Amino acid sequence: MTAPVSQAGCPFVPLLRRNFQRRRPDGSLARLFHEKAHGCLQGIFRVEPPDDPALRQGLFAVPGSYPALVRFSSGLLDDDRLPDARGMAIRLSGVPGPVCAGAPPGRQDFLMTDQPRTPSRDADEALRFFTAIDGIGEITPLRLVAPSYLVPGFNPRRIRWHYAALMLDTALAHLRETLFGRDLAALTYHGVTPYRLGEGAMKFQCRPVPPIARARRRPGGNFAERLQARLNRGPLSFDFLIQPRQGEDDPLDSAGTPWRGPLIRVARLELPPQDPAAGLAAGERITFNPWNALAAHEPLGSLNAARRAVYAASAADRGAVPPLPDETSEDHPSP
């Protein structure tokens, strides 16, 4: 089981509030992360269970179609021209089955970014990262480099290569955006941390179908404009894939470390033509949380345990729909 972390005892909450939570022009508090939304869309999530009976767990046990609310966002920065993570959050409703303790009945959220890595592999590293940038002031790409975290003690032998790889991924993605346009519909999104799959575990991914060719950008285009242009031409589709854990060599508490197994399609997300801006107000009133999940897909690992407290604190601060309670009440055997 992933050990619960309470808001009161979570060292991340004061650090993140101090450095990342900003006030909006109306005086309300913003999300800690992924504050800038590019669109909030209504769609349908159609489950197509995998052939392997062992993988037919939770949401993926039987065929079904569920209403989906999908929010596209940027991780930290307001300016689309700057390098940043791009996010996709999916909220499903009407999903049958027991949920994680305190989660709203019938809810299943999936949170993803376009980057297959995280700055930190576990909660201990994450705390070191956020401590290293404490007092960052204005958030800029250069200030997020965090030299003391990237090279602990400034000893080249201790370089955190996973963080260096993340920065390289971000720079390359920014180069693609600059050359070919800011196109959220053409990105693949990754759920980097692990989740329960019945008695096993999984990671997941959402990728466009068919693969969308990037057109050379038009001057002045931003993410919201390009998303609207895509929808004006017709519906968008994404395949949702799971990657089952193959064994102990696939770590549960080392986010971003690649797993060995194949990706298996289990659903398709369909987004019909619509105005992406029409749902933004509704999207700001709700919260997306990896712990809004079926018990069969409980978040695993120390990073997800910390996210439980952080997301609940962020939702409470900005007056979103009721957050999850601090503690879980059920024990589940670890995969």
C-alpha positions in Angstrom: 0.0 0.0 0.0 1.1 3.6 -0.6 1.5 5.2 2.8 -0.8 8.2 3.3 0.7 11.6 3.9 -1.4 14.2 5.8 -1.4 17.9 4.8 -0.3 18.8 8.4 2.7 16.5 8.3 3.7 17.0 4.6 6.8 19.1 4.2 5.9 19.8 0.6 2.8 21.9 1.3 4.5 25.0 2.9 7.4 24.9 0.4 5.1 24.8 -2.6 2.7 27.4 -1.2 5.6 29.7 -0.6 7.2 29.4 -4.0 4.5 28.4 -6.5 1.1 29.6 -5.3 0.2 32.9 -6.8 -2.8 35.2 -6.5 -4.9 35.9 -9.5 -6.0 39.4 -10.5 -9.3 38.9 -8.6 -7.4 38.0 -5.4 -8.2 34.3 -5.4 -5.4 31.7 -5.1 -4.2 29.9 -8.2 -3.4 26.2 -8.6 0.1 25.3 -7.4 0.8 23.7 -10.8 -0.8 23.7 -14.2 -2.6 26.9 -13.5 -2.7 28.1 -17.1 -5.4 26.2 -19.1 -5.6 26.2 -22.9 -8.9 24.5 -23.1 -11.4 22.3 -21.2 -13.3 19.9 -23.5 -16.2 17.4 -23.2 -15.7 14.0 -24.7 -16.3 10.2 -24.4 -13.9 7.7 -23.0 -14.6 4.3 -24.6 -13.1 1.3 -22.8 -12.0 -1.7 -24.9 -10.8 -4.4 -22.5 -7.5 -6.0 -23.3 -7.3 -9.6 -24.5 -5.4 -10.8 -21.5 -7.9 -11.6 -18.7 -5.2 -10.7 -16.1 -5.2 -7.1 -17.3 -9.0 -6.7 -17.2 -9.1 -4.9 -13.9 -11.1 -2.0 -12.6 -12.1 0.5 -15.3 -10.7 -1.9 -18.0 -12.7 -5.0 -16.9 -15.6 -4.6 -19.2 -16.5 -2.5 -22.3 -18.1 0.8 -21.4 -18.4 4.5 -22.4 -17.9 7.3 -19.9 -18.3 11.1 -20.0 -14.9 12.7 -20.0 -13.8 16.2 -19.1 -10.4 17.0 -20.5 -8.3 19.9 -19.4 -5.1 21.0 -21.4 -2.6 23.1 -19.5 0.9 24.3 -19.0 2.9 23.3 -16.0 4.3 26.6 -14.5 4.6 29.4 -17.0 2.0 31.7 -18.6 4.0 32.5 -21.7 3.4 29.8 -24.4 6.7 30.7 -26.0 8.8 29.5 -23.1 9.8 25.8 -22.5 7.4 24.1 -20.1 5.6 20.8 -19.5 2.2 20.5 -21.2 -0.5 18.7 -19.4 -3.6 16.7 -20.1 -6.0 15.8 -17.2 -8.9 13.5 -17.8 -11.9 13.3 -15.4 -14.3 10.4 -16.0 -17.7 10.1 -14.3 -20.2 7.4 -13.8 -17.4 4.7 -13.4 -18.6 1.7 -11.4 -16.6 0.1 -8.6 -15.1 0.9 -5.2 -13.0 4.0 -5.0 -9.9 5.0 -3.0 -11.0 6.1 0.5 -12.5 9.5 0.4 -12.6 9.8 -3.4 -15.9 10.9 -5.0 -18.0 7.8 -6.1 -17.9 7.1 -9.8 -14.8 9.2 -10.4 -11.6 8.2 -12.2 -9.0 10.9 -12.9 -5.9 10.5 -15.1 -3.2 13.2 -14.9 -0.4 13.3 -17.5 2.2 15.5 -19.1 4.1 15.4 -22.4 7.3 14.6 -20.6 8.2 11.0 -19.8 10.3 12.0 -16.8 9.9 13.9 -13.6 12.4 16.2 -11.9 12.7 13.7 -9.0 12.3 10.0 -8.9 10.8 9.7 -5.4 9.6 11.9 -2.6 13.0 12.3 -1.0 14.5 13.6 -4.2 11.5 15.9 -4.7 11.9 17.4 -1.3 15.6 18.1 -2.1 14.6 19.7 -5.4 12.0 22.0 -3.9 14.3 22.9 -1.0 17.0 23.8 -3.6 14.7 26.3 -5.3 13.1 27.7 -2.1 12.9 31.5 -2.5 12.9 31.3 -6.3 10.9 34.4 -6.6 9.7 34.9 -10.2 9.6 31.5 -11.9 11.7 31.3 -15.1 13.2 28.4 -17.0 16.7 29.4 -15.9 15.8 29.6 -12.2 14.3 26.1 -12.4 17.7 24.7 -13.5 18.6 24.5 -9.7 22.4 23.9 -10.0 22.7 22.7 -6.4 20.1 20.0 -7.1 21.5 19.1 -10.5 25.0 18.7 -9.2 24.9 18.0 -5.4 27.9 19.6 -3.8 28.9 20.7 -7.3 30.6 17.3 -7.6 30.5 16.2 -11.2 30.4 12.6 -10.1 27.1 13.2 -8.4 25.2 14.7 -11.3 21.5 13.8 -11.3 21.4 12.6 -14.9 17.6 12.0 -14.8 17.1 15.7 -14.2 19.6 16.6 -16.9 17.7 14.4 -19.3 14.4 16.1 -18.3 15.9 19.5 -19.1 17.1 18.2 -22.4 13.6 16.7 -23.2 12.1 20.1 -22.4 14.5 22.0 -24.6 13.9 19.6 -27.5 10.1 19.9 -27.1 10.5 23.7 -27.0 12.5 23.5 -30.2 9.8 21.4 -31.9 7.1 23.9 -30.7 9.2 26.8 -32.1 9.7 25.1 -35.5 6.3 23.4 -36.0 3.8 25.3 -33.8 2.3 24.9 -30.4 0.0 21.9 -31.0 -1.5 20.1 -28.0 -3.4 17.7 -30.2 -0.1 16.3 -31.6 1.5 15.4 -28.3 1.8 12.1 -26.4 1.0 12.4 -22.7 2.5 10.2 -20.0 1.4 9.2 -16.5 4.9 8.8 -15.2 4.2 7.4 -11.7 2.8 3.9 -11.2 -0.8 2.9 -10.3 -2.5 -0.3 -9.2 -3.8 -2.7 -11.8 -5.8 -5.1 -9.6 -3.1 -7.0 -7.8 -0.5 -5.8 -10.2 0.7 -2.3 -11.3 0.7 -0.2 -14.4 1.8 3.1 -16.0 -0.3 4.7 -18.7 -0.1 6.9 -21.8 -2.4 8.8 -24.0 -1.4 9.4 -27.7 -3.1 11.0 -30.7 -4.7 8.8 -33.3 -3.9 8.7 -36.0 -0.5 10.3 -35.4 -0.9 14.0 -36.3 1.6 15.5 -38.6 2.8 18.9 -37.4 2.2 21.7 -39.8 4.7 24.5 -40.0 3.5 27.1 -37.5 1.8 30.4 -38.3 3.2 33.5 -36.7 1.5 34.4 -33.4 -0.2 31.1 -32.9 -0.6 29.8 -29.4 -1.8 26.6 -27.9 -5.4 27.6 -27.5 -5.6 28.9 -31.1 -4.0 25.8 -32.5 -6.3 23.6 -30.4 -9.4 25.5 -31.7 -8.1 25.2 -35.3 -7.7 21.4 -34.9 -11.2 21.1 -33.6 -12.6 23.2 -36.3 -11.4 20.6 -38.8 -13.0 17.7 -37.0 -12.9 15.5 -33.9 -9.8 14.6 -32.0 -9.0 11.0 -30.9 -6.4 9.7 -28.5 -5.6 6.1 -27.7 -5.3 5.3 -24.0 -2.7 2.6 -23.3 -1.5 0.9 -20.2 2.0 -0.6 -19.5 1.7 -3.5 -17.0 4.5 -4.1 -14.6 6.6 -7.1 -15.6 8.3 -7.7 -12.3 10.7 -6.4 -9.7 12.9 -4.8 -12.4 10.1 -2.3 -13.0 10.5 -0.1 -9.9 7.5 1.2 -8.1 9.3 4.2 -6.5 11.5 5.5 -9.2 9.3 7.7 -11.3 10.5 8.2 -14.9 12.6 5.0 -14.9 11.5 3.2 -18.0 9.6 0.0 -17.6 10.3 -3.0 -19.9 6.8 -4.1 -20.9 4.7 -3.3 -23.9 2.0 -0.6 -24.1 -1.5 -2.1 -24.6 -4.4 -0.1 -25.8 -7.4 -0.3 -23.5 -9.6 2.7 -24.5 -10.1 5.6 -26.9 -10.8 9.2 -25.9 -13.0 11.0 -28.4 -13.3 14.8 -28.4 -15.9 16.2 -30.8 -15.6 19.7 -32.4 -16.4 22.4 -29.7 -15.1 25.6 -28.3 -12.2 24.8 -26.0 -12.7 28.1 -24.1 -16.4 27.4 -23.3 -15.5 25.0 -20.5 -12.7 26.9 -18.9 -14.8 28.4 -16.1 -16.1 25.0 -15.1 -12.6 23.6 -15.3 -11.4 26.2 -12.8 -14.0 25.3 -10.3 -13.1 21.6 -10.0 -10.0 19.7 -9.0 -8.2 16.9 -10.8 -6.4 14.5 -8.4 -4.7 11.2 -9.0 -6.4 9.9 -5.8 -9.8 10.4 -7.4 -9.6 6.9 -8.6 -11.0 3.4 -8.3 -9.3 1.3 -5.6 -8.2 -1.0 -8.4 -6.1 1.9 -9.8 -4.8 3.3 -6.5 -1.7 5.5 -6.9 1.5 3.9 -5.8 4.9 5.1 -4.7 6.2 7.9 -2.4 5.6 10.7 -5.0 2.0 9.8 -5.3 1.7 9.7 -1.6 3.0 13.3 -1.4 0.8 14.3 -4.3 -2.3 13.3 -2.2 -1.5 16.0 0.4 -0.4 18.6 -2.1 -3.4 18.3 -4.4 -5.8 18.4 -1.5 -4.1 21.5 -0.1 -4.2 23.3 -3.5 -7.9 22.5 -3.9 -8.7 23.7 -0.4 -6.8 26.9 -0.8 -8.6 27.9 -4.0 -12.0 26.7 -2.9 -12.4 24.0 -5.4 -14.7 21.0 -5.0 -14.1 19.2 -1.7 -10.6 17.6 -1.6 -9.8 14.2 -0.5 -9.3 13.6 3.3 -5.8 13.4 4.5 -5.8 9.7 5.3 -6.7 6.4 3.7 -8.6 3.8 5.7 -8.1 0.6 3.8 -5.0 -1.5 3.4 -4.3 -3.2 0.1 -1.4 -5.6 -0.5 1.4 -4.1 -2.6 1.8 -5.6 -6.1 
